[in-house]
Amino acid sequence: MRQLLRNHKGQNTLEYILMIVFVVGIVMILFKLFQPQFQGLVGQVTDKIRNAISSMGGGG
């Protein structure tokens, strides 16, 4: 691990990994906080798609 930190490529890689972990963590927190809104939005989109299909005569 110490060699990884001494090496500039290794340091850059570690920084990128930490940034990715941070961003993924923020996205997961936001998704958890707004999960009901996301589910409602997905339901609305699904209903609109079903209505569009059935209005085209392809309901099944």
VMD Tcl script that builds the backbone (N, CA, C; Angstrom):
set m [mol new atoms 180]
animate dup $m
set s [atomselect $m all]
$s set {name element resname resid chain x y z} {
  {N N MET 1 A 0.836 -1.197 0.000}
  {CA C MET 1 A 0.000 0.000 0.000}
  {C C MET 1 A 0.873 1.251 0.000}
  {N N ARG 2 A 1.977 1.211 0.721}
  {CA C ARG 2 A 2.858 2.395 0.761}
  {C C ARG 2 A 3.478 2.675 -0.595}
  {N N GLN 3 A 3.818 1.605 -1.323}
  {CA C GLN 3 A 4.360 1.805 -2.669}
  {C C GLN 3 A 3.308 2.436 -3.564}
  {N N LEU 4 A 2.064 2.049 -3.375}
  {CA C LEU 4 A 0.976 2.602 -4.164}
  {C C LEU 4 A 0.850 4.103 -3.900}
  {N N LEU 5 A 0.996 4.520 -2.643}
  {CA C LEU 5 A 0.874 5.939 -2.306}
  {C C LEU 5 A 2.080 6.746 -2.776}
  {N N ARG 6 A 3.251 6.126 -2.818}
  {CA C ARG 6 A 4.453 6.834 -3.288}
  {C C ARG 6 A 4.427 7.038 -4.799}
  {N N ASN 7 A 3.819 6.109 -5.490}
  {CA C ASN 7 A 3.754 6.155 -6.939}
  {C C ASN 7 A 2.662 7.142 -7.352}
  {N N HIS 8 A 3.000 8.072 -8.267}
  {CA C HIS 8 A 2.013 9.072 -8.692}
  {C C HIS 8 A 0.823 8.426 -9.389}
  {N N LYS 9 A 1.078 7.397 -10.194}
  {CA C LYS 9 A -0.036 6.706 -10.850}
  {C C LYS 9 A -0.929 6.054 -9.808}
  {N N GLY 10 A -0.318 5.452 -8.815}
  {CA C GLY 10 A -1.091 4.824 -7.753}
  {C C GLY 10 A -1.868 5.844 -6.950}
  {N N GLN 11 A -1.262 6.999 -6.722}
  {CA C GLN 11 A -1.946 8.058 -5.980}
  {C C GLN 11 A -3.140 8.576 -6.775}
  {N N ASN 12 A -2.953 8.770 -8.069}
  {CA C ASN 12 A -4.058 9.212 -8.908}
  {C C ASN 12 A -5.175 8.181 -8.922}
  {N N THR 13 A -4.809 6.903 -9.013}
  {CA C THR 13 A -5.802 5.838 -9.017}
  {C C THR 13 A -6.584 5.846 -7.708}
  {N N LEU 14 A -5.881 6.003 -6.607}
  {CA C LEU 14 A -6.541 6.040 -5.304}
  {C C LEU 14 A -7.488 7.233 -5.207}
  {N N GLU 15 A -7.074 8.373 -5.724}
  {CA C GLU 15 A -7.939 9.558 -5.711}
  {C C GLU 15 A -9.181 9.328 -6.551}
  {N N TYR 16 A -9.035 8.719 -7.714}
  {CA C TYR 16 A -10.190 8.433 -8.566}
  {C C TYR 16 A -11.141 7.458 -7.877}
  {N N ILE 17 A -10.599 6.448 -7.239}
  {CA C ILE 17 A -11.431 5.474 -6.534}
  {C C ILE 17 A -12.208 6.161 -5.413}
  {N N LEU 18 A -11.537 7.021 -4.658}
  {CA C LEU 18 A -12.218 7.733 -3.578}
  {C C LEU 18 A -13.312 8.655 -4.113}
  {N N MET 19 A -13.047 9.320 -5.235}
  {CA C MET 19 A -14.070 10.181 -5.828}
  {C C MET 19 A -15.283 9.370 -6.274}
  {N N ILE 20 A -15.033 8.222 -6.904}
  {CA C ILE 20 A -16.131 7.370 -7.368}
  {C C ILE 20 A -16.951 6.874 -6.183}
  {N N VAL 21 A -16.269 6.448 -5.119}
  {CA C VAL 21 A -16.975 5.978 -3.927}
  {C C VAL 21 A -17.826 7.105 -3.343}
  {N N PHE 22 A -17.286 8.309 -3.305}
  {CA C PHE 22 A -18.016 9.459 -2.775}
  {C C PHE 22 A -19.258 9.756 -3.614}
  {N N VAL 23 A -19.094 9.800 -4.928}
  {CA C VAL 23 A -20.222 10.105 -5.816}
  {C C VAL 23 A -21.290 9.018 -5.728}
  {N N VAL 24 A -20.890 7.763 -5.732}
  {CA C VAL 24 A -21.852 6.668 -5.631}
  {C C VAL 24 A -22.583 6.743 -4.291}
  {N N GLY 25 A -21.872 7.073 -3.232}
  {CA C GLY 25 A -22.501 7.215 -1.922}
  {C C GLY 25 A -23.543 8.316 -1.913}
  {N N ILE 26 A -23.228 9.455 -2.505}
  {CA C ILE 26 A -24.180 10.570 -2.573}
  {C C ILE 26 A -25.411 10.164 -3.383}
  {N N VAL 27 A -25.201 9.505 -4.517}
  {CA C VAL 27 A -26.330 9.073 -5.351}
  {C C VAL 27 A -27.212 8.090 -4.585}
  {N N MET 28 A -26.606 7.162 -3.849}
  {CA C MET 28 A -27.387 6.197 -3.081}
  {C C MET 28 A -28.201 6.892 -1.988}
  {N N ILE 29 A -27.601 7.865 -1.313}
  {CA C ILE 29 A -28.317 8.603 -0.274}
  {C C ILE 29 A -29.489 9.369 -0.882}
  {N N LEU 30 A -29.247 10.042 -2.007}
  {CA C LEU 30 A -30.318 10.794 -2.653}
  {C C LEU 30 A -31.439 9.871 -3.119}
  {N N PHE 31 A -31.073 8.722 -3.665}
  {CA C PHE 31 A -32.087 7.778 -4.121}
  {C C PHE 31 A -32.924 7.286 -2.943}
  {N N LYS 32 A -32.267 7.010 -1.822}
  {CA C LYS 32 A -32.991 6.533 -0.644}
  {C C LYS 32 A -33.933 7.616 -0.119}
  {N N LEU 33 A -33.476 8.864 -0.107}
  {CA C LEU 33 A -34.307 9.959 0.393}
  {C C LEU 33 A -35.522 10.226 -0.501}
  {N N PHE 34 A -35.320 10.113 -1.812}
  {CA C PHE 34 A -36.371 10.455 -2.762}
  {C C PHE 34 A -37.003 9.231 -3.413}
  {N N GLN 35 A -36.875 8.077 -2.784}
  {CA C GLN 35 A -37.398 6.841 -3.358}
  {C C GLN 35 A -38.896 6.903 -3.650}
  {N N PRO 36 A -39.724 7.438 -2.747}
  {CA C PRO 36 A -41.163 7.507 -3.081}
  {C C PRO 36 A -41.443 8.355 -4.325}
  {N N GLN 37 A -40.722 9.445 -4.483}
  {CA C GLN 37 A -40.923 10.288 -5.663}
  {C C GLN 37 A -40.491 9.554 -6.929}
  {N N PHE 38 A -39.381 8.817 -6.852}
  {CA C PHE 38 A -38.918 8.054 -8.011}
  {C C PHE 38 A -39.945 6.996 -8.393}
  {N N GLN 39 A -40.498 6.315 -7.397}
  {CA C GLN 39 A -41.478 5.275 -7.678}
  {C C GLN 39 A -42.727 5.877 -8.309}
  {N N GLY 40 A -43.148 7.038 -7.810}
  {CA C GLY 40 A -44.309 7.706 -8.386}
  {C C GLY 40 A -44.068 8.123 -9.817}
  {N N LEU 41 A -42.875 8.628 -10.083}
  {CA C LEU 41 A -42.524 9.065 -11.434}
  {C C LEU 41 A -42.495 7.881 -12.389}
  {N N VAL 42 A -41.907 6.774 -11.954}
  {CA C VAL 42 A -41.857 5.574 -12.795}
  {C C VAL 42 A -43.273 5.069 -13.069}
  {N N GLY 43 A -44.138 5.116 -12.062}
  {CA C GLY 43 A -45.523 4.696 -12.249}
  {C C GLY 43 A -46.247 5.570 -13.258}
  {N N GLN 44 A -46.019 6.878 -13.204}
  {CA C GLN 44 A -46.655 7.795 -14.157}
  {C C GLN 44 A -46.187 7.525 -15.579}
  {N N VAL 45 A -44.884 7.317 -15.734}
  {CA C VAL 45 A -44.344 7.047 -17.072}
  {C C VAL 45 A -44.902 5.738 -17.611}
  {N N THR 46 A -44.971 4.722 -16.748}
  {CA C THR 46 A -45.514 3.426 -17.162}
  {C C THR 46 A -46.971 3.565 -17.602}
  {N N ASP 47 A -47.751 4.314 -16.839}
  {CA C ASP 47 A -49.156 4.524 -17.211}
  {C C ASP 47 A -49.278 5.239 -18.550}
  {N N LYS 48 A -48.456 6.241 -18.783}
  {CA C LYS 48 A -48.502 6.976 -20.052}
  {C C LYS 48 A -48.134 6.071 -21.222}
  {N N ILE 49 A -47.149 5.209 -21.028}
  {CA C ILE 49 A -46.759 4.278 -22.090}
  {C C ILE 49 A -47.897 3.302 -22.375}
  {N N ARG 50 A -48.518 2.778 -21.308}
  {CA C ARG 50 A -49.645 1.851 -21.499}
  {C C ARG 50 A -50.794 2.536 -22.223}
  {N N ASN 51 A -51.110 3.778 -21.834}
  {CA C ASN 51 A -52.194 4.518 -22.487}
  {C C ASN 51 A -51.883 4.774 -23.958}
  {N N ALA 52 A -50.625 5.098 -24.252}
  {CA C ALA 52 A -50.240 5.350 -25.641}
  {C C ALA 52 A -50.368 4.075 -26.470}
  {N N ILE 53 A -49.955 2.952 -25.901}
  {CA C ILE 53 A -50.054 1.681 -26.627}
  {C C ILE 53 A -51.513 1.299 -26.862}
  {N N SER 54 A -52.325 1.462 -25.822}
  {CA C SER 54 A -53.733 1.081 -25.979}
  {C C SER 54 A -54.472 2.020 -26.941}
  {N N SER 55 A -54.072 3.295 -26.992}
  {CA C SER 55 A -54.725 4.227 -27.931}
  {C C SER 55 A -54.334 3.938 -29.369}
  {N N MET 56 A -53.213 3.243 -29.568}
  {CA C MET 56 A -52.786 2.870 -30.905}
  {C C MET 56 A -53.443 1.555 -31.331}
  {N N GLY 57 A -54.211 0.965 -30.444}
  {CA C GLY 57 A -54.892 -0.288 -30.787}
  {C C GLY 57 A -54.063 -1.503 -30.497}
  {N N GLY 58 A -52.974 -1.334 -29.776}
  {CA C GLY 58 A -52.107 -2.482 -29.496}
  {C C GLY 58 A -52.231 -2.981 -28.097}
  {N N GLY 59 A -53.315 -2.649 -27.422}
  {CA C GLY 59 A -53.498 -3.111 -26.044}
  {C C GLY 59 A -53.602 -4.607 -25.968}
  {N N GLY 60 A -52.949 -5.173 -24.952}
  {CA C GLY 60 A -53.019 -6.610 -24.916}
  {C C GLY 60 A -52.840 -7.155 -23.626}
}
mol reanalyze $m
mol bondsrecalc $m
mol representation Tube
mol addrep $m
